[in-house]
Amino acid sequence: MHLTGRDRDLLEGRCGPGAQVAMAILVRMAEIYDAEEMMDITHAHIDSAIYIGEAGLEFAERLASLGAKVSVPTTLNVSGLDEHHWRDWNVPADWAEKAHRQMVAYQKLGCQPTWTCAPYQTGAAPRLGQQLAWGESNAIVFANSVLGARTERYPDFLDICAAITGRVPAVGLHLTENRAGQVLMRLIDVPHRLQEHDSFYVALGHLMGQVAEDRVPVVDGLEATPGEDQLKALGAAASSSGSVALFHIVGRTPEASTLQAAFQGNPPEQVIDVTVGRLRSAWQELSSAKGDQLDMVVLGSPHFSLAEFSRLAPLIEGRRRHPGVEFLVTSSRAVKELAERSGVLAPLEAFGGRVTVDTCVLATPMLPPSVKTIMTNSAKYAYYAPGMLETRVALGSLSDCVQSAVTGRVVRDESFWES
């Protein structure tokens, strides 16, 4: 593998011991990837700031003690702690102390304390063709697919090494030839009305992950124009049920102006016909709850955007949640502040709902044991909660979630699936 003079300076410790550790890890991984060279990045997004155990904390504090600093603008994914409201939940004090130490360590490294899994919605949206080192599955797929930036699937620890050195192995989705479509998903007789519904994108994403796995899927036949949050939901679903890091939608995403462009002139490896029936089955698979028992509604995976707060506000205006059902929205501190200034947070507070920032229920032990059944409009929550939180999940639309919180039981309107 070819290393530049700058690479060798990093590797041989002339840029400091922290950068030397980071570069040594990157070079070893580049050898495993069989990379021919390293390349520059201009932005990083770090997933490894989440506290999940002693090893991650030790790694972060060791880098900080060695004087390491990020060399490119670097944002932080969700942490393991809502610093200001963790005592309102079931978070153990020992966990909170260690999670906070890990947050502090990453800030010492020079990372921006954004604490969000949707950095593309908080002023850090990269540009078409920009080379990145992003962690967090939904952020990766959104950057690659919707924005046309370029990042590989950076795992914890490798992401911060890339941020410190500003270098990554020149492999995978960084390279044009690896961004060609591989699986064709043809929409067959899917009504335009259904294509405009939020749940369509949840179902399509869940199905996409199942059939594409780690390949690049291409969707053809979409007539509706999806909004940013719908594309966010699609990518989050696809990167949960599968390992999708890039998808193309013909005529809708930047590298898929035509079907031929999406596949770079290559034939698809596989063709999947996507019907309403298949989409409905995928949507139903994400519900593990039986009956109408409900303990909590959870929204915001990926983190709730300002647009989603604005959509939620009129649904809950003048209403009140059932006393037996918690109503929780997870978001970033920046978006919460915007929502407060815009007047769309007040209806949530009047409704009896709560907001937790900087983290997510999948990343911190905040839920009490009494929460057995949750409802959400998020495919990511629905996919992971049964295993990670040991809860049952009912999947519904945003309107369903509100109605269920008001009535105190699971209520779902599935009429949008009718032909």
C-alpha positions in Angstrom: 0.0 0.0 0.0 1.3 3.4 -0.9 1.6 5.9 2.0 2.3 9.6 1.5 4.9 11.6 3.4 2.1 12.9 5.6 0.8 9.4 6.3 4.3 8.3 7.4 4.6 11.3 9.6 1.4 10.3 11.4 2.4 6.6 11.5 5.9 7.3 12.9 4.7 9.6 15.7 5.9 13.0 14.3 2.4 14.4 14.7 2.1 13.2 18.3 1.4 9.9 20.1 -2.4 10.2 19.8 -2.4 10.6 16.1 0.2 7.8 15.8 -2.2 5.4 17.5 -5.0 6.4 15.3 -2.9 6.1 12.1 -1.6 2.7 13.1 -5.1 1.4 13.5 -6.1 2.8 10.1 -3.2 1.4 8.3 -3.8 -2.1 9.8 -7.5 -1.9 8.7 -6.4 -0.6 5.2 -4.3 -3.8 4.9 -7.3 -5.9 5.8 -9.4 -4.1 3.2 -6.6 -4.6 0.7 -6.5 -0.9 0.0 -3.9 0.5 -2.4 -3.8 3.9 -0.8 -5.3 6.3 1.7 -7.4 9.3 0.9 -8.5 12.6 2.5 -11.8 13.2 4.1 -13.4 16.6 4.9 -15.8 15.6 7.7 -16.4 12.9 10.3 -19.4 11.8 12.4 -18.6 9.7 15.4 -20.7 6.9 16.7 -18.2 5.6 19.3 -19.1 8.4 21.7 -22.0 6.2 23.0 -21.1 4.6 26.3 -21.7 0.8 26.1 -18.9 -0.4 28.4 -15.5 0.1 29.9 -13.5 -0.6 26.7 -15.0 2.3 24.8 -14.5 4.7 27.7 -10.9 3.7 28.1 -10.2 4.1 24.4 -11.6 7.6 24.4 -9.8 8.7 27.5 -6.5 7.2 26.3 -6.7 9.1 23.0 -7.4 12.3 24.9 -4.6 11.7 27.4 -2.2 11.3 24.4 -3.2 14.7 23.1 -5.1 13.6 20.1 -7.2 16.1 18.3 -9.5 15.8 15.3 -8.2 17.3 12.1 -11.5 17.8 10.2 -14.9 19.1 11.4 -16.3 16.3 13.4 -19.8 15.9 14.8 -21.0 13.5 17.5 -23.7 10.9 17.3 -26.0 10.2 20.3 -24.4 9.8 23.6 -25.4 7.4 26.4 -26.9 10.1 28.5 -29.3 13.1 28.5 -27.0 15.2 30.7 -29.8 17.3 32.2 -32.7 14.9 32.5 -31.3 11.5 33.2 -32.5 11.6 36.8 -36.1 11.7 35.5 -35.7 8.2 34.2 -34.3 4.8 35.3 -30.7 5.6 34.5 -28.3 4.2 37.1 -25.9 6.8 38.6 -22.8 4.6 37.8 -23.8 4.4 34.2 -24.5 8.2 34.0 -21.1 9.0 35.5 -19.2 6.8 33.0 -21.3 7.9 30.0 -20.6 11.6 31.0 -16.9 10.9 31.2 -17.0 9.5 27.7 -18.9 12.5 26.4 -16.2 14.8 28.0 -13.4 12.8 26.4 -14.7 13.2 22.9 -15.2 16.9 23.4 -11.5 17.1 24.5 -10.6 15.5 21.2 -12.2 18.6 19.5 -15.5 17.0 18.4 -18.6 19.2 18.2 -21.2 18.3 20.8 -24.1 17.8 18.4 -25.2 14.5 20.0 -27.5 13.5 17.3 -28.0 10.5 14.9 -29.4 12.9 12.3 -26.4 15.3 11.8 -27.7 16.1 8.2 -30.6 17.9 9.8 -28.7 20.2 12.1 -26.5 22.2 9.8 -23.9 19.6 9.0 -25.3 18.3 5.7 -22.4 17.3 3.4 -22.3 18.1 -0.3 -22.5 15.9 -3.4 -19.3 14.0 -3.8 -17.8 15.1 -0.5 -15.7 12.4 1.1 -16.6 11.6 4.7 -16.0 9.1 7.6 -19.4 8.7 9.2 -20.6 6.3 11.7 -24.2 5.4 12.6 -26.1 3.4 10.1 -28.9 5.8 9.2 -26.5 8.7 8.9 -24.3 6.7 6.6 -27.2 5.7 4.3 -28.7 9.2 4.2 -25.4 10.9 3.4 -24.6 8.4 0.6 -28.1 8.1 -0.9 -30.0 11.3 -0.4 -27.1 13.8 -0.4 -24.7 11.9 -2.7 -21.7 12.3 -0.3 -19.4 9.4 0.1 -18.7 7.3 3.2 -18.0 3.7 4.0 -19.7 2.1 7.0 -17.4 3.3 9.7 -17.6 1.3 12.9 -16.9 2.5 16.4 -13.3 3.4 17.1 -12.3 3.5 13.4 -14.5 6.6 12.9 -12.6 8.7 15.5 -9.2 7.4 14.1 -10.3 8.8 10.7 -11.3 12.1 12.3 -8.0 12.5 14.0 -5.9 11.7 10.9 -8.2 13.1 8.2 -7.4 9.9 6.2 -9.2 6.7 5.4 -8.5 3.7 3.2 -9.6 4.4 -0.4 -12.1 1.5 -0.7 -15.8 0.7 -0.9 -18.4 3.4 -1.3 -15.7 6.1 -1.5 -15.0 4.9 -5.0 -17.4 5.6 -8.0 -17.3 2.0 -9.3 -18.6 0.6 -6.0 -21.6 2.9 -6.0 -23.4 1.2 -8.9 -26.8 -0.4 -8.2 -26.9 -4.2 -7.8 -30.6 -5.0 -6.9 -33.5 -3.6 -8.9 -36.7 -3.1 -6.9 -39.6 -2.4 -9.3 -42.8 -0.9 -7.8 -45.7 -2.8 -9.4 -49.2 -1.2 -9.3 -48.4 0.8 -6.1 -51.0 3.6 -6.0 -49.7 7.2 -5.9 -51.8 7.8 -2.8 -49.9 5.1 -1.0 -46.6 6.3 -2.2 -47.2 9.6 -0.4 -47.9 8.0 2.9 -45.2 7.9 5.6 -45.7 4.2 6.3 -45.0 3.3 2.7 -41.4 4.4 3.2 -41.1 2.5 6.5 -42.3 -0.7 4.8 -40.2 -0.2 1.6 -37.1 0.4 3.7 -37.7 -2.7 5.8 -38.2 -4.8 2.7 -35.2 -3.2 1.1 -32.9 -4.2 3.9 -34.2 -7.8 3.8 -33.7 -8.3 0.0 -30.6 -6.2 -0.6 -28.7 -7.0 2.6 -25.3 -5.3 2.1 -25.8 -4.6 -1.6 -26.9 -1.4 -3.4 -30.6 -1.4 -4.2 -32.3 0.7 -6.9 -36.0 1.6 -6.7 -37.8 2.2 -10.0 -41.3 3.3 -10.5 -41.7 5.9 -7.7 -44.0 8.6 -8.9 -44.4 10.6 -5.7 -41.8 13.0 -4.5 -40.7 11.9 -1.0 -39.8 14.4 1.7 -36.6 14.5 3.6 -38.1 12.8 6.7 -39.6 10.1 4.5 -36.2 9.4 2.9 -34.7 9.4 6.4 -37.2 6.8 7.5 -36.6 4.7 4.5 -32.8 4.6 5.0 -33.1 4.0 8.7 -35.4 1.0 8.1 -33.1 -0.4 5.3 -30.0 -0.1 7.4 -31.7 -1.9 10.3 -33.2 -5.0 8.7 -30.2 -5.1 6.4 -26.8 -3.4 6.0 -27.8 -1.0 3.3 -25.4 1.9 3.1 -26.5 3.3 -0.2 -29.7 3.2 -2.2 -30.8 4.9 -5.4 -34.3 6.0 -6.4 -34.6 6.6 -10.2 -35.3 10.2 -10.8 -35.2 11.1 -7.1 -31.7 10.7 -5.8 -28.6 12.5 -7.1 -26.8 9.5 -8.7 -29.9 8.0 -10.3 -31.1 10.4 -12.9 -32.0 7.3 -15.0 -32.1 3.6 -14.4 -29.0 3.2 -16.5 -27.1 5.8 -14.5 -28.1 4.1 -11.2 -26.6 0.8 -12.4 -23.7 2.6 -14.2 -24.7 0.6 -17.3 -24.5 -2.8 -15.6 -27.3 -5.3 -15.5 -28.9 -5.9 -12.1 -27.9 -9.0 -10.1 -31.4 -9.5 -9.0 -34.9 -8.1 -9.8 -37.5 -7.8 -7.1 -41.2 -6.9 -7.9 -42.6 -4.8 -5.0 -46.4 -5.0 -4.7 -48.8 -3.6 -2.2 -49.2 -7.0 -0.7 -45.5 -7.4 -0.2 -45.2 -3.9 1.3 -48.0 -4.5 3.7 -46.5 -7.8 4.9 -43.2 -6.0 5.5 -45.0 -3.3 7.5 -46.9 -5.9 9.6 -43.7 -7.8 10.4 -42.4 -4.9 12.4 -45.2 -5.2 15.0 -44.5 -7.7 17.7 -47.2 -6.6 20.2 -50.4 -8.6 20.6 -53.7 -7.0 21.7 -54.1 -3.3 22.5 -52.1 -3.0 25.7 -49.9 0.1 25.7 -47.4 1.6 28.1 -45.5 4.1 26.1 -45.3 5.9 22.8 -41.7 6.6 21.6 -40.9 8.8 18.6 -37.6 10.0 17.1 -35.4 7.3 15.7 -33.6 8.8 13.9 -33.9 12.0 16.0 -37.1 14.1 15.5 -36.6 17.0 13.1 -38.1 20.5 13.3 -40.4 19.5 10.5 -41.6 16.5 12.5 -42.2 18.6 15.6 -44.3 20.9 13.4 -46.3 18.0 12.0 -46.9 16.6 15.5 -48.1 19.9 17.1 -51.5 20.2 15.4 -52.2 16.5 16.1 -51.9 17.0 19.8 -53.1 20.6 20.1 -55.8 20.9 22.8 -55.5 17.2 23.7 -54.0 15.3 26.6 -52.3 11.9 26.8 -53.9 9.1 28.8 -52.4 9.0 32.3 -51.3 5.4 31.8 -49.3 6.0 28.7 -45.9 7.8 28.6 -45.2 9.9 25.5 -41.6 10.4 24.6 -39.8 12.2 21.8 -36.1 11.9 21.3 -34.2 14.6 19.5 -31.0 16.7 19.5 -30.5 19.7 21.8 -30.2 22.0 18.8 -33.5 20.9 17.2 -35.3 21.0 20.6 -34.2 24.6 21.0 -35.4 25.4 17.5 -38.8 23.8 18.2 -39.1 25.8 21.4 -38.4 29.1 19.6 -40.8 28.1 16.8 -43.6 27.5 19.2 -44.1 23.8 18.2 -42.7 22.4 21.5 -45.3 24.0 23.8 -48.2 21.8 22.5 -46.2 18.7 23.3 -45.6 19.9 26.9 -49.3 20.7 27.3 -50.1 17.2 25.9 -48.1 15.7 28.8 -45.3 14.5 26.5 -41.6 14.7 27.2 -38.5 15.3 25.2 -35.1 13.7 25.9 -32.1 15.0 24.0 -28.6 13.8 23.1 -29.4 10.1 23.4 -32.1 7.5 22.6 -33.9 4.7 24.4 -31.8 2.2 22.5 -28.6 3.8 23.8 -29.2 4.4 27.5 -31.0 2.3 30.2 -33.7 4.8 30.8 -36.9 2.9 30.6 -38.5 1.5 33.8 -39.2 -2.3 34.0 -42.9 -1.5 33.9 -42.7 -0.5 30.2 -43.6 -3.7 28.4 -45.3 -2.5 25.2 -44.3 0.6 23.2 -45.8 2.1 20.1 -43.8 4.0 17.5 -43.8 5.2 13.9 -40.0 4.3 13.6 -38.9 1.1 11.8 -35.6 1.3 13.6 -37.2 1.3 17.1 -39.6 -1.4 16.0 -36.8 -3.6 14.7 -34.4 -3.2 17.6 -36.6 -2.7 20.7 -37.8 -6.3 21.2 -34.2 -7.5 21.5 -32.5 -4.6 23.0 -35.2 -3.4 25.4 -37.2 -6.6 25.8 -40.4 -4.9 24.9 -43.2 -5.6 22.5 -43.8 -3.1 19.7 -46.8 -1.8 17.8 -45.9 0.1 14.6 -48.2 2.8 13.4 -48.4 6.2 11.7 -47.7 9.4 13.6 -51.4 10.0 13.8 -51.9 6.4 15.2 -49.3 7.1 17.8 -51.1 10.2 19.0 -54.5 8.6 19.0 -53.2 5.6 20.9 -51.6 7.8 23.5 -54.9 9.7 24.0 -57.1 6.5 24.3 -54.6 4.5 26.3 -54.5 1.5 24.0 -53.1 0.6 20.6 -55.2 2.1 17.8 -54.2 1.7 14.2 -55.8 2.9 10.9 -54.6 0.5 8.2 -57.0 1.9 5.5 -54.1 3.3 3.5 -53.1 -0.2 2.5 -56.5 -0.8 0.8 -56.3 -0.7 -2.9 
